[in-house]
Amino acid sequence: MVRRILIIIVVFGTTSLFAQERIINIFVLDEGSGQPVPNCHITFTKLSDGTGSTTSTDYDGAASVVFSGKSTILISYVGYRPIIDTIANYTSELSYRLSSGLELGEVVVTGQNKPIPVDKSIYNIKLIGDDRISQTASNNLAELLNNELNISINNDPSTGSSLKLQGISGENIKILVDGVPVIGRMNGNIDLSQLNLNQVDHVEIVEGPMSVLYGSNALGGVVNIITKQNEYAKLKAGVNAYYESVGVYNFDGNLYLKNNDHDVGVTFGRDFFGGYSSDENSRRQEWKPKEQYFAGMQYKYSKDNFSLRNKIDYFRETLLSRSELLPVYNTEGYDSWYYTTRFNASANGKYCYSDDNSIDVIVAYSYYSRIKNKYLKDLTDLSEILTTNADDHDTSVFNSIVAKGVWDFTTNYKLSFQTGLDINYENAHGKRIENEYQEIGDYALFGSMQWDISSKLVVQPSLRVAYNTKYNAPLVPSLNVKYRLNNTSFRVSYARGFRAPSLKELYLHFFDSNHQIEGNTELKAESSHNFNLAVNHNFKLFMKQSGLKITGFYNNIFNKITLVQVDPDNPIHYRNENIGKYESIGGTLSLTYIPVNRINIQLGVSEIGRRDNYYDKDEFVFSNNVTSNVTVNLFRNTGTLAIIYKYFGEYPQYGFDDSDEVVIRFVEGYHNLDITFMKAFWKNQITVSTGVKNIFDNTEIQGVGSGGGAHGSSYSSLVGWGRTVFFSIKYSLVRNEK
């Protein structure tokens, strides 16, 4: 009898277990063709406790999830509208059909009260997703942004790659990683080639001033790099190897472990570039050899309405700049070594009292150092001797502390409020810094109110009140308006900007073989008025889904700070100066067309004009860009062919003629074309990419100044290291919670 009772208990218990956790088979099809859609991303979340799992569909568009109670399912894939469904009761099979669309519901966080779809944001935000990063085979932020509309990248042999947005560059563009400012600017610019993309989920770009929310360095816009997080996978690991024929060898990896409410992740990698010179016989290379090591660790705790994410990131770059051989015997040369170190530690905590009431706090410490050592190298025996000239060696160190707290809450009257405290402190020390030590602080209160006047009209006024330790900071207001009419949305914004000079602009004196740059303690703070307009319209073109976007902007900056050539006879001697009023005006026109579900065509053109009162120019000087991107999904969406084209129009620069009069010089326009192919294998665990970059073999683009003369009227600009072939292979392993 006892034996029979035990058997009944075991059978009953097993039956109950399977009744509680049962398998649901998911099938995803293309709405137009009825064909399976492989590689769809599926997130399955249990509503009672928020636990869940992620998976993807196989070659037949099929996947399985474990049902143990009322849950939500999110199905998404590039080029399709996402599907969100609630499953209340168990069923053995579910079938979904994806339709193509332009507003794909990508979520953005920059400047928002809470994460929302990009098309719902009151700001004009450009989102570059993980799919775009993969399609362009970009290794760092400079490579990713180089082919984007309305953006230009400048390459400097010693200070790296810098960004211009809406004709504005340098200290006026704020670069963030997960909301934390990136420090360590050379010539006012962050070296974008030092920001690798190995663990980047997406990049958000806000064109136009964001000074109210992000303070100084945000007159021209914000670039926010959002890194990947592990939401549901119990185990997640991956490795990636990349080779490019110019001499690029990269390798990186990651490992994430999750146990209930705790999530730990580790990332690491090495990037190597052997350098490039258009003259094979030259010892001095235009593109300097460099080696980068990077590593990171993060820990996240999530429980109910509270989450805490701690991050530590380390970066180390070694760059070598060689001189030409020294006369008379040509057996010696100078080697200058530059060592850059970045360290960042941050803690981000968020507590949600309810869906409409939350507090978000982030505290971060950043360290940046740049060391230069110069050696005389004997090429006969490869011995090196440290030079005795003190000016050949340098160490500059910068430290930054950031603390930001934001309270978001929504009332019952369609009013949403965001208020917060923003603390920014930075110090610098080194022999190139005046008095070898300087510091500056900026402390501010800010607030915004978003009023949903109707389902079509949203208005958001904002204000920032700041105290700067070196300059009197004025009130900084802004106003954003969004109006939606059927399939058309309009965004209009005005903002006043304020920027105090940075420590480098005030106190750093930077001298090497390519630069002689002086700080200036007499600088005045910049202020600006900025206007932006964006119109998005979705429509049918030849009965197919299409989208048109038109943007316009006008920036008027007073007391603009820029590097001014001090000596007409010395083209590398510059000093930071206030140049009076600087204006930029322009706009973009872009079209997205999806002729069939698996082909996406994007066309764009931009025009940017600049007027600089320092050079007594009465008219705007214009330049333009044209882009064309075609993406084709192949092999039932397990393969992608991307054709990426951009025309860089001739670009204006100022210089001197024989009479030491200022003249406008132009870098000639040129074309760039990349073709990449990507294919997934073995249930999407292995991804192979290959292709050709810089097909038109661009290296140095010539420029000729009006008026001629001896002061550098004929010159060139570095734009690339020639045509290359690349190959990469990525392996990823995911084990989900059950």
N, C-alpha and C positions, 0 to 999 in steps of 0.2 A: 504493500500500500504506500509506504514512504517513497519507494522508488518511483511509483507512478506519479505521485504528487510532485516530486522533483522534476520529472520530465515535463509535466504540464507547466510548472513554473518557468522552466528554461524556454519552452516553446512560446509561452505567452510573453515572456520578457523580450525574446528576440523579435517576435512579431510587433511588439510595442515600439521597439527601437527603430525597426524599419518603417513603422508607421509615422514616427516622428521625423526621421531623416530619409527622404526618398529622392530619387534621381528624376530630374526634369530634363528632357532632351530638347535643345533649342535649335531651330533651323532658321537661317537668315537668307533671304532671297533679294535679288534686284527687282524693284517694282516694275521697271520698264521691260526687261528681258525675261524675268522669271528665273534667271540663272542664279546658282549659289554665289554668295559673297564670302570668300575666305578672308581670314586675318582680321575679322571684325573684333573690336575690343568690347568685352562684356564685363560689367561690374554688377554683382549680385549682392544686395545688402539686406540683412534681416532687420526689420523695423523695431523689434522689441529691445535689442541691445546694441544695434549699430555694427555688429560683426558682419563680415562678408568675405567674398572671394573675387578674384579676377581671372578671366580666361579669355580665349580667342577661338574663333571658328576655324575648322580645318578646311581642307581643300574642297570638301563638299558642302561648306557653309554650315557645318554642324558643331555643336558644343554641348556639354553637359554641366548642370549645376545641381547642388544639393539643396533640397527644400526642407526646412524645419520650422516653418511658420511664415506668417505674412511678411513679404519681402518686396523690394523694388528692384527692377532690372533696368540697366542703362546699356544700350547698344549703340556704338558709334564707329564710324570709319571715315577717313578723309574723302571728301567729295560727296558725302551723303548727309542728310539731316539726321541728327541723333534721335533715338526712340527711348522714352522713359515710360515704364509701365509698372503697375502695382499688381502683384500676384497674391491674392488672398487665400486661395484654396489650391490644393495640390492637383496637378494634371500631368500626365506622363509626357506630353509633347506640346510644344508651343512653336508657332511659325510667325515670323515677322518679315515685312517687306520694307526695305530702305529706299527712300526717294532722294534724288539729287537735289542739292540746294546750295545757296551761297552763304547764308547766315547759319553757320554750322554750330552755333552755340558755344564756341570756345570761351572759357571763363578767364576773366582778367581781374587783377587785384590792385593795380597801380592807381592810387588816388580814389579808391572806392570805399564806400561805407562797409561793404561786404563783397565777396566774390560774386560777380554777375557776368552774364554773356556779353561778349564784346559789343554786339549790336545794341545792347540796352544801356551801355555806359553813356553818361552825359559828355564825356571827353572823347575827342577824336584819337582813338588808339589803334596803332598798327600792331598786329600780333604775328610773330614769326614762330611757328610751331616746330615740334620735333621732326615732323615730316619734311619741312623745308630745310632744316639743318641737315638731314640725311640726304636729301635730293641734291643739295649743293656740295656735299662732301666737305663742309666747312670744319676746320679744326679750331679756329678761334673767332672772336667777335669781329675782328677786322675783315676776315674772309667772308663771313656771313653777311655783313652790312654792305659790302662793296658793290653788290649788284642790286641793291634796293633803290627804289625811286626816291628822289629828293634828298639823297644822302651821298656824300663824297668822302673818300678816304685819302688822306695824305700820308705818304711813306717817307720817313726820315731815317737815314742810315744809323744814327746813334740813339735817337729818342723814340723810335718805333712808329706805329701807325696811329693816326688821330682821326677824329670824326668832325664833319661839318653837317649841320642839320638846319634847313631853311636858311642857308647862307651864314649861319652863326656857328662858331667853333669854340674850342679852348675851354676856359673856365665857365662858360655859359651853358654847357651841357652837363647835366648831372648823370653820372653812371652809378647804378645801384646793383647789388647782388642780394636778392631776397630782402630788398628794402634798406640795406646798409650801404652808405656811400663808400665808393672806392677811392682811396687816397693815393698819393704818389704821382703827381703830375710833372711831366717834363715839358718845358715851354708852354705850360698851361694845359697840356693835354694828357689824358690817360692813354698809355700804350695799350691799344686794343688787342695786340697780338699776345699780350700776357694774360688775357682772359680766355682760357680754353673752354671748350663746349662739351667736354666728355660726359658731364652729368647735368646738362642743362635741359630742362623740360620745354621751355619756350622763352621768348624775349618779347617784352612789351615796350613799345615806343610811343610816348605821348609827344606829339609835335606841338610846339607852342609853350608859353610860360607856365610853370607850375610852382612859382615862388611862394605862394600862400602855403601850400602843403609841404614843400621840400626845401624852402629857403634859398640861400645863396647857391649859385651854380646851376640854377634851374630856369634862367631867363629864356633860353632857347628850346628847352625841352628836357625830357627824362628818358633814359634808357634803363629799364629794370630787367635784370637777368633773373629768371625764376628757376631754381634748381629742382631736381627730381626728388620726390618723396615716395616711400613705400607705404601704401595705404593698407593693403590686405594680405600680401604674400607672406607666408610663413618663412620661406626661404627665397631669396632672389640674388642671383649672381650673374656676372658677365665679364667678358674680356673682349678687347678690340685691338686689332693691329692694323696700321695704316702705312702705306709706302707711296712715295711720289718720286718720279724719276729725276727731279732736280737734286735729290739728296735729302728727302724728308723721311724720317723713320720714327713713327709714334706708336706707343703702346699704353693702354690704360685698362683698369679693371675695377670692379665694385663687388661688394658683398653686403647684403641686408638680411637681418634676422628679426623676426617679430614673434613675441610671446605675449598674447593677450593685449594688455595696454601698453606694452613696452616695445620700442622699435629701435634697433641699433644698425647703423650703416657705416661702412668704410669704403673710401675711394682712393685710388692711387694712379700714377701714370708718369711717363717720361716722353717728352717731345724733343726730337733732335733735327737740326737743320745745318747742313754742311757749308752754307754760304753760296753766293752766286756772283759772278762777274761776267759782263758781256765781253770783256777782253780776257781771253784765257791765259794770256801771258802776263797779266797784271797780278802782283801780289796783293794789292789793295782791292777788296771786293765791295761792290756797291751794296749788296745784301750781306750783312754780317753773319758769320757762323754763330749759332747759339744752341744751348742745351737747357731744357727746362725740366724740373722735377716738381711734382705737385702731389699733395695728399690731403685727405680730409676725413673727418669723423663726425658723426652726428648721432644724437640720442633724442628720441621723442617719446613723451608720455602723454597718453590720451585717456581720459576717464570722464564719462558723462559729458558735461558741458565745458570741461577744462582741457586745455592742451598746452604742452611746454616743449619747445624744440630748441636744443642746444647744438651749436655747430662750432667746429674748429677747422680752419683751412690754412694750409702752408704752401708757399710757392717759392721756388728758387730758380733764378735764371743766371746763366753765365754767357756773356757775349764777348766776342773777340773782334777787335778792330786792328787790322794790320796796315802798316804804312807801305809805301813803295820802297824798293831797295835803295840804300843810301849810296851816293857816289863816294869814292871813285871806283872802288873795287866791287861794289854790288854784292857784298857778302854779309851785310848787316841790315837790319830793319827794326822798326819799333812795333811792339805789340802792346796794345792797351786792352786791359781786361776790365769788364764792367760786371759787377755782381749785384743783382737785385734780389731782395728778400721781401716777401709779403707774408704777414701773419694776421689772421682775423679770428676773433672769438666772439660769438653772439649768443644771446638767449632771447627767445621770442615766446611770450606767454599770452594766451587768450582765454578769456572766460566769457561765456554767453549766459546771461541771466535768462534770456528768452531769444526767440528768433529776431526780435526787434530791439534788443538791448545787449550790448557787449562792450568789453574793455580789451584792448590789444596793447601790449607793452613790449618794446624791444630795446635791449641794451647791448652795445657792441664796443669792442676795443679793436683798433687796427694799428698795425705796425708796418712801416715801410722804410727800407734802407737801400742806398745805392753807393757802392764802393767802386772807386776807380784806382787801378794800379797800372803804371806804365813801365815796360821793360825794354832794354836794348837786347835784341836777340842776334846771336852769331849763327848764321846758317851753315857754317862749316862743321861745327860740333854741336849745334842746337843748344848751347848754353845761354842762360838769360841773366841779365844784371838789372836790378831795380835802379831806375834813373835817380839822380841826386837832386833834380829840380823839384822843389816842394809843390809847385803848381801842377805837376804831372799827376798828383795823387789827391784823392778826395774821398771823404765819407760824409754823406748827408742822411740824417735820420728824422723821420716824421712819426708822431704818435697822435692818434685821434680817439676820442671817446664820444660816443653818440648814445643818447637816451631819448626815446620817443614813446609817449603814451597817448592813446587815442580812445575816446569814449564815443561810441555810436549808439544812437537810440532813435526810435521812430514813434511818433504820436498817432492818435486815432484820426488826425485831421490831414492825412496825406503829407505830413511834414517829417522829414528826416534830418537829424542833426549830427554833426561830427565836430568834436572839439578836442583839443589836445595840447600837449606840452612838447616842445622840441628843443633839445639841448645838444649843442655841437661845440666841442673843444678840441683844439689842435695845437701842438707845439712842434718846433723844429730845432735841431742843433747840428753843428758842423762848422768847419772853418770857412766854408763858402757863405754861411749865414752871417749877416751883420751882428757883431758882438757875440757870435757863436751860439746864441740861443734867442728864440723869439716864440711868442705864443699869442693866440687869438681865440676869443670865445664868442658864440652867437647863441642867445637864449630867447625863445619865442613862445608865445601863445597864439593858437590859430583856431578858427572855427568856420564852419560852413553850414548852410541851411538849404536843403533840397525840398522844393515845394512842387508836388505833382498837382498842378492846377487842374488838369484834366487828364484823360487817358492819352491825349496827344501832346500836351504842353508841359514841360518841366523847366523850372528855373532854379538856379543855384548861385546865390551870392556868397562870397567868402571874404575873410579878412585875417591878416597876420599882424601881430604886434610884436616887435623884436627889440632886443637890446644887444648891441655889438660893442665889444670891449675897446675897439679902436675907432669906430665911426658911428655917427648918429643915424640910426635906421628909421625911416619914415613908416607910416602905415602902408601896408601893401594889400590893396583890395583886388578882387576879381569877380567876374560875372560870367556864368555859363548858362546858355539857353538851348534846349532841345525841343524841336517840334516835329511831329510825325504826321504825315498826311498820306493815308493809304500805303503805297509801297515806297514812299519817299520820306527820308528823314533829313532834317536840317539841324546843324549844330553851329552856334555862333558864340564866340567868347571874346572877352576883353580882360586883360590883366595888366596891372602895373608891376614892374619888377625892380628889385634892388639887389645889388651885389657889392659887398665890400671886397677890396683887393685881397688876394691870398697872400700867405706868408712868402711864397716864392716870388710873386710879383713885387712885393715890398722889399725883401731882404736877400734873396738868393743871387749870387754872382756865379754864373756857370760858364766856364771856359774849357774848351777842348779843341782838337784840330779842326772841327767843323762848326764850332759855335763860340761866340763871345757875347754873352748875354748879361746885362746889368739889371739888378733890381732898382726900384725907385721908391723911396720913402715918402715922396711928395704926391703920390697918386691920390686922386679923388675916387669916391665910390661911384659905381655905375647905377643909373636908373633907366627905366624903359617904359614904353607903352607898346602893347602887343595886341593885335587883332587877328582872329582866325575864323575861318568859315569852312564848313564841310557839308557836302550834299551827297547822300547815298540814295540811289534809285534802283530798284529791282524791276525787271521787265522781261518780256519774252522777245527773243530775237530769232527769227525763223522757227518759231514755236519751241524754242529751247530757253532754258533758264539763263538769265544774264544779269549782270550788275554794273552800274555806272557810278563812279565816284569822282566828284569835283571838289578840290580844296583851294583855298586862297589864304594868303597871310600878308601881314605888314608888321614889321618890327622896327621900332625907332628907339635906339639906344643912345643915351646921353653920357658924356664923359667916358666913351668907350676906351677900354684899356687894350692895347695891342703892342706888339714888338715893332719898333720903328728903327730903320737902319740909321745909325748914327753918323757913319763916315761913308760918303759915296765911293771912296777909294778902297774901302774894306767891306766886301759884301757879306761878311759873317759877323760884323759888329752891330749888335742891336741893344736897345734899351726899352723897358716897359714905359709907355707914355699914355696919357689921356689924349685922345685924338679928336675930341669934340663929339659931333653927332655922326652916328653910323646907322644906315637904314638898309633893310632888305625887304624885297617885295616879290611876290611870285605866286605860283600855284601848280597844281597837278591835275591831270585828267587820266583816269585809268578805267579800263573795261575788263570785266571777267565774263567769259563765255564758256558754257558747257554744252558743246554740240551733241555729245552722248555722255552717258554716265561715267565713262572711264577716261574721258579726255577733258582737261581743264586748260583753257587758254587765257592768259593774262597779258594785256597790253597797257602801256603807260607812257606818258610824256610829262616832263616838268620843265618849268621855266623859272629861273631865279635871277633877280636883279639886285645889284649892290651899289650903294652910293656912300662915299666916304668923304666927309667934309675936310679932313686933314689934308687931303690931296687936291682940294679945291675943284672937285668934279661936280658939275651942275646936273649931270644926267646919270641915270642908272646904267650900269654896265651889266649885260645879261649873259647867262650861259644856260644850256639846256641839257637834259638827259632823255633818252628813250629806252624803254625796257620791253622785252618780249619773253614770256615764259610759257612753255608748253609742257604739260605733264600728261603722260599716258600710262594708265594702269594696265598691266599685261598679266597673262597667265592666271586669270581669275583673281586678280588683285594681289598676287604674290610677287609681282615684279613691277618695276616702275622705270620708265624712260623719261628723263628730264632734259629739255633743251633750254638753256638760260642765256639770254642775249642782253647786252646793254651798250648803248652808245653814250660815250662821255663827250659832251660838247666842249669846244674850246673854253678854257678857264682863264679869267683875268687875274693878273698879278701886277703889283706896282714896282717900278725900278727907276734908275737914273739914266739920263742920256749923257752925251759928252759935255753938256753945259751944266751938269749936275741938276737939271730940271727933272721933275717927276714925270714919268711916262707910264702908260699902261702896256703891259706885256701879256701875251696870251700863250698858254700851253695849248698846243694843237689838239683837236678832237681825235678820238680813236674809238675802235670797236672792240668789244670783248665777247667771246662766245665759249661756253662750257657745255659739254654733253656728258651726262652721267647715266649709268644703268645700275639698277639694284634688284636683286632677286633673293627671296627667302626660301629656305629649304628645311627639311626635317621638322615639320610641324612648327615652322617659324622660329626655331631655336637658333638657326644659323642664317646670317644675312651676308651676302657677298655684294660688294659695290666696286665698280670700275668705271673709267671714263677718261676723257681728255679735257684738260683745263687750258684756258688762254690759247685757243686754237689759232688766233691771228698772230701769235708769237710776239706780244707786246713786251718791251723791256723799258726803254727810255723814250719818252715822248718829247720831241723838240718844241721849243718855243722861241719866237722872234719878237723883240720889242720894237715898237714904233720909234722911229728916229735914229736907230742904230747907235753906234758909239762903242766906247771901250769898257763901259761899266757893266759888263755882264748882259748885254742886250741879246746875246745868243746863249742859250742855256738849255737844260733838259730837266725833266721831272721823272723820277722813278715811279713806274706803275706796275711792274711785274717782273718775274724771272723767266719769262719765255714759256713756250709751249711745253706742257708736261703731261705724262700719263700717270694715273694713280690706281691703286688697288687697295681694298680694305676687306677684312673679314671680321665679323662680330658673332660671338656666341653668347646666348643668354639662356639662363635656366630659371624657371619659376615654379615653386611648389606652393600651392594655395592652402589656406586653412580650410578645414572641413567641419 
